[in-house]
């Protein structure tokens, strides 16, 4: 089976190529998560400075626009540094490739959007079974939802998909594929995705979606496709949170409140069916370059 190798030099505007030669294993994954923790501390410091120069309400409403990107500066610096060290000696792997097989890009995107919503819905009974959310977490979620809608959209529908997919699929999962079995790479990267959400009420659906995103990335090598899926999931959450009946239920509300039990079970079964069919379609229509997935090789910069 043929292998695609990119030999062209990195262009200054091709931001993703600056990380192609960093392929973290388990230890590197832990280091990346440590960098995120350091970045989160920096982000909180920036939010504190914003509150000092303005007021608490402004910092609460707009601080995420600054603190969220700041959180990813340390891991991006570290990954770029490691990639530059390796680029003259090692083979790299592109963060974004375009292996859509018979589905084509638009077909894969459409199906991926549908299965993302189905996967989000199927997490509802598990999240509903978790212990009640502590008041400080509930207040944090409600503060985010009650802030300016455009800030919420930028933070959750643009920033989160770009930065989190770069980290969890583009760096961690892509690197793990070269160091451990693909199935373990999916599980570990999904766990990392769950951990960075820092609470079980988001971590559970994050793990489920992380497994789905990892499988899609494994098959297509397309980071932009998983970014789209992530954006669709977050946009779906933001849009539904604007529905008055949903807002009345609060952040711990379940969609089971809006339907009969048999309807709820039927919805869960339909979502599971969509997921199974999607995975089967991907498997049959997108061939793998190797058992390590479909990320294109990038030749060393010798």
C-alpha positions as CSV (number, residue, x, y, z in Angstrom):
1,X,0.0,0.0,0.0
2,X,1.4,3.4,-1.0
3,X,2.7,5.9,1.5
4,X,2.4,9.6,1.0
5,X,5.5,11.6,1.9
6,X,5.7,15.4,1.9
7,X,9.1,16.8,1.1
8,X,8.2,20.4,0.5
9,X,9.7,23.0,3.0
10,X,7.5,24.5,5.6
11,X,5.7,27.7,4.6
12,X,5.5,30.5,7.1
13,X,1.7,30.6,7.0
14,X,1.3,26.8,7.4
15,X,1.1,26.9,11.2
16,X,0.3,23.2,11.7
17,X,3.5,22.0,10.0
18,X,5.6,23.5,12.8
19,X,4.5,20.5,14.9
20,X,4.9,17.7,12.4
21,X,8.0,16.2,13.9
22,X,6.8,16.0,17.6
23,X,5.3,12.6,18.2
24,X,4.8,12.2,22.0
25,X,4.5,8.8,23.6
26,X,3.0,8.3,27.1
27,X,5.7,10.4,28.8
28,X,5.3,13.2,26.2
29,X,1.5,13.1,26.7
30,X,1.9,13.6,30.4
31,X,4.3,16.5,29.6
32,X,1.7,18.1,27.3
33,X,-0.9,17.9,30.0
34,X,1.5,19.5,32.5
35,X,2.0,22.3,30.0
36,X,-1.8,22.7,29.8
37,X,-1.9,23.0,33.6
38,X,0.8,25.7,33.5
39,X,-1.1,27.4,30.8
40,X,-4.3,27.3,32.9
41,X,-2.5,29.0,35.7
42,X,-1.3,31.7,33.4
43,X,-4.8,32.1,32.0
44,X,-6.1,32.6,35.6
45,X,-3.4,35.1,36.2
46,X,-4.4,37.0,33.1
47,X,-8.1,36.9,34.2
48,X,-7.1,38.3,37.6
49,X,-5.2,41.2,35.9
50,X,-8.2,41.9,33.8
51,X,-10.4,42.0,36.9
52,X,-7.9,44.4,38.6
53,X,-7.8,46.9,35.7
54,X,-11.6,46.7,34.9
55,X,-14.1,45.1,37.2
56,X,-15.3,41.6,38.2
57,X,-18.2,41.5,35.8
58,X,-16.1,42.4,32.8
59,X,-13.5,39.8,33.7
60,X,-16.2,37.2,34.1
61,X,-17.9,38.1,30.8
62,X,-14.9,38.6,28.6
63,X,-11.9,37.0,30.4
64,X,-12.4,33.7,28.5
65,X,-11.5,35.4,25.2
66,X,-8.0,36.0,26.6
67,X,-7.4,33.3,29.2
68,X,-8.4,30.4,27.0
69,X,-5.8,31.0,24.2
70,X,-3.2,31.8,26.9
71,X,-3.8,28.3,28.4
72,X,-2.5,26.7,25.2
73,X,0.6,28.9,24.8
74,X,2.9,26.7,26.9
75,X,1.9,23.4,25.2
76,X,2.2,25.0,21.8
77,X,5.7,26.4,22.6
78,X,6.8,23.0,24.0
79,X,5.5,21.0,21.0
80,X,7.1,23.5,18.5
81,X,10.4,23.3,20.3
82,X,10.4,19.5,20.3
83,X,9.4,19.4,16.6
84,X,12.2,21.8,15.6
85,X,14.7,19.5,17.5
86,X,13.6,16.5,15.6
87,X,13.0,17.8,12.1
88,X,16.5,17.2,10.7
89,X,16.7,13.6,11.9
90,X,13.2,12.1,12.1
91,X,10.3,11.4,9.9
92,X,7.3,13.6,10.7
93,X,3.6,13.1,10.3
94,X,1.2,15.9,9.1
95,X,-1.3,17.1,11.6
96,X,-3.9,17.6,8.8
97,X,-4.3,15.2,5.8
98,X,-7.2,14.6,3.4
99,X,-8.0,10.9,3.2
100,X,-11.8,10.8,2.6
101,X,-11.9,7.8,0.3
102,X,-15.2,7.3,-1.5
103,X,-17.0,9.7,0.8
104,X,-15.2,12.8,-0.5
105,X,-14.7,15.7,1.9
106,X,-18.3,17.0,1.9
107,X,-19.8,13.6,2.4
108,X,-17.5,12.9,5.3
109,X,-18.3,16.3,6.9
110,X,-22.0,15.9,6.6
111,X,-22.0,12.4,8.1
112,X,-19.6,13.5,10.8
113,X,-21.8,16.3,11.8
114,X,-24.8,14.0,12.2
115,X,-23.0,11.4,14.2
116,X,-21.5,14.0,16.5
117,X,-25.0,15.2,17.5
118,X,-26.0,11.5,18.0
119,X,-23.0,10.9,20.2
120,X,-23.7,13.9,22.2
121,X,-27.3,12.9,22.8
122,X,-26.4,9.3,23.8
123,X,-24.3,10.6,26.7
124,X,-27.4,12.1,28.3
125,X,-28.4,9.1,30.5
126,X,-24.9,8.6,31.8
127,X,-24.4,12.2,32.7
128,X,-27.8,12.3,34.3
129,X,-26.8,9.4,36.5
130,X,-23.8,11.3,37.9
131,X,-24.0,12.8,41.5
132,X,-25.5,16.3,41.7
133,X,-23.2,19.1,40.5
134,X,-21.6,21.2,43.3
135,X,-22.8,24.7,43.5
136,X,-19.5,26.3,42.5
137,X,-19.5,24.2,39.2
138,X,-23.1,25.0,38.6
139,X,-22.5,28.7,39.1
140,X,-19.5,28.6,36.7
141,X,-21.6,27.0,34.0
142,X,-24.5,29.4,34.5
143,X,-22.1,32.4,34.4
144,X,-20.8,31.3,31.1
145,X,-24.3,30.8,29.6
146,X,-25.5,34.1,31.0
147,X,-22.6,36.1,29.5
148,X,-22.7,37.7,26.1
149,X,-23.7,35.1,23.5
150,X,-21.0,36.1,21.1
151,X,-18.4,35.5,23.7
152,X,-19.8,32.1,24.4
153,X,-19.8,31.3,20.7
154,X,-16.2,32.4,20.1
155,X,-15.0,30.6,23.2
156,X,-16.8,27.3,22.6
157,X,-17.5,27.0,18.9
158,X,-14.2,28.5,17.6
159,X,-11.5,28.5,20.3
160,X,-12.3,25.1,21.9
161,X,-12.4,23.1,18.7
162,X,-9.2,24.6,17.3
163,X,-7.0,24.4,20.4
164,X,-8.4,21.2,21.9
165,X,-8.3,19.3,18.7
166,X,-4.8,20.5,18.0
167,X,-3.8,19.1,21.4
168,X,-5.8,15.9,21.8
169,X,-5.9,14.7,18.2
170,X,-3.2,16.6,16.3
171,X,-0.5,16.2,18.9
172,X,-1.3,13.5,21.5
173,X,-3.2,11.0,19.4
174,X,-1.0,11.4,16.3
175,X,2.0,10.9,18.5
176,X,0.6,7.9,20.4
177,X,-0.2,6.2,17.1
178,X,3.5,5.9,16.5
179,X,4.2,4.5,20.0
180,X,1.3,2.3,21.1
181,X,-1.4,0.2,19.6
182,X,-4.1,2.4,17.8
183,X,-6.8,1.2,20.2
184,X,-4.8,2.3,23.2
185,X,-3.9,5.5,21.5
186,X,-7.7,6.3,21.1
187,X,-8.4,5.5,24.7
188,X,-5.4,7.5,26.1
189,X,-6.1,10.5,23.9
190,X,-9.8,10.4,24.9
191,X,-8.8,10.3,28.6
192,X,-6.6,13.3,28.0
193,X,-9.5,15.1,26.3
194,X,-11.7,14.2,29.3
195,X,-9.1,15.4,31.9
196,X,-8.6,18.8,30.4
197,X,-12.4,19.5,31.0
198,X,-11.6,19.1,34.7
199,X,-15.1,17.9,35.9
200,X,-17.0,14.7,35.5
201,X,-20.1,16.3,34.0
202,X,-18.1,17.4,31.0
203,X,-15.5,14.6,31.1
204,X,-17.9,11.8,30.5
205,X,-19.3,13.1,27.2
206,X,-15.7,14.4,26.3
207,X,-14.4,10.8,26.6
208,X,-17.1,9.4,24.4
209,X,-16.7,12.2,21.8
210,X,-12.9,11.9,22.1
211,X,-13.1,8.2,21.1
212,X,-15.3,9.1,18.1
213,X,-13.0,12.0,17.1
214,X,-9.9,9.8,17.4
215,X,-11.5,7.2,15.2
216,X,-12.3,9.8,12.5
217,X,-8.8,11.2,12.7
218,X,-7.3,7.7,12.5
219,X,-9.3,7.0,9.3
220,X,-9.0,10.4,7.6
221,X,-5.9,12.1,9.1
222,X,-8.0,15.3,8.9
223,X,-7.7,17.6,11.8
224,X,-10.1,20.1,10.2
225,X,-12.8,17.4,10.1
226,X,-12.5,16.7,13.9
227,X,-12.4,20.5,14.5
228,X,-15.7,20.7,12.6
229,X,-17.2,17.8,14.6
230,X,-16.1,19.5,17.8
231,X,-17.6,22.8,16.7
232,X,-20.9,21.1,15.8
233,X,-21.1,19.5,19.2
234,X,-20.4,22.8,21.0
235,X,-22.7,24.8,18.7
236,X,-25.5,22.2,19.4
237,X,-25.0,22.7,23.1
238,X,-25.0,26.5,22.9
239,X,-28.1,26.6,20.7
240,X,-30.1,24.2,22.9
241,X,-29.1,26.2,26.0
242,X,-30.9,29.2,24.4
243,X,-34.2,27.4,24.4
244,X,-36.3,28.8,27.3
245,X,-37.6,25.4,28.4
246,X,-34.0,24.0,28.5
247,X,-32.7,27.1,30.5
248,X,-35.4,26.4,33.1
249,X,-34.1,22.9,33.6
250,X,-30.7,24.3,34.4
251,X,-27.3,22.9,33.6
252,X,-28.1,19.5,35.0
253,X,-31.3,19.0,33.0
254,X,-31.9,15.9,30.9
255,X,-33.7,15.7,27.6
256,X,-35.7,12.9,29.1
257,X,-37.8,15.7,30.7
258,X,-39.2,16.5,27.3
259,X,-40.5,13.0,26.2
260,X,-42.1,9.8,27.3
261,X,-39.9,7.0,28.5
262,X,-40.4,4.9,25.4
263,X,-39.6,7.9,23.2
264,X,-36.4,8.5,25.2
265,X,-35.3,4.8,24.8
266,X,-36.2,5.0,21.1
267,X,-34.0,8.1,20.7
268,X,-31.1,6.5,22.4
269,X,-31.4,3.4,20.2
270,X,-31.6,5.6,17.0
271,X,-28.5,7.5,18.1
272,X,-26.6,4.2,18.8
273,X,-27.7,2.9,15.4
274,X,-26.3,6.1,13.7
275,X,-23.0,5.7,15.4
276,X,-22.6,2.0,14.4
277,X,-23.6,2.7,10.8
278,X,-21.2,5.7,10.6
279,X,-18.2,3.6,11.9
280,X,-19.0,0.9,9.4
281,X,-19.2,3.3,6.5
282,X,-15.9,4.9,7.5
283,X,-14.3,1.4,7.7
284,X,-15.5,0.3,4.3
285,X,-15.0,3.5,2.4
286,X,-11.7,4.9,3.7
287,X,-8.7,2.5,3.3
288,X,-5.8,2.8,5.7
289,X,-2.3,3.6,4.5
290,X,-1.0,1.5,7.4
291,X,-2.2,0.2,10.8
292,X,-1.0,3.4,12.2
293,X,-3.6,5.5,10.4
294,X,-3.8,8.0,7.6
295,X,-1.6,10.9,8.7
296,X,0.7,11.7,5.8
297,X,4.4,11.3,6.3
298,X,6.6,14.4,6.2
299,X,10.2,13.9,5.1
300,X,13.0,15.2,7.4
301,X,14.3,18.7,6.6
302,X,17.8,17.4,5.7
